[in-house]
Amino acid sequence: MRIKIVLMLIIAVTSGLLIAWIDASPGWDDAGITAGALVLLSAILGAIMPRYAALWAAAVGIWIPLWNISHHGSYSSLAVLAFAIVGAFAGAFGRRFLGGAPPKQQ
């Protein structure tokens, strides 16, 4: 189980960095695609492991605000985290409550 979490975290961080890198590219000016990518990636990760939805949201979504804060001093991009949070918890909700995961036995 620990290996799965580590691998998923590597995927989340790497993908989040890739999205941030594309978003910071000089010719890129499509916030809708960036937001959609954040939501979709976070939702997939949240659906795979719903228990860690907050971790996936942070691992995917923090890179754009960090880039903008460090390079432009702009904190307004913290709003981007909302897309990752919504995606991760929507994926987790879908997995848990719409029949994707069997109930745990105690």
Secondary structure as UniProt FT lines:
FT   HELIX           2..24
FT   TURN            26..27
FT   HELIX           31..48
FT   HELIX           50..52
FT   HELIX           53..61
FT   HELIX           63..72
FT   HELIX           76..80
FT   HELIX           81..97
FT   TURN            98..99
//
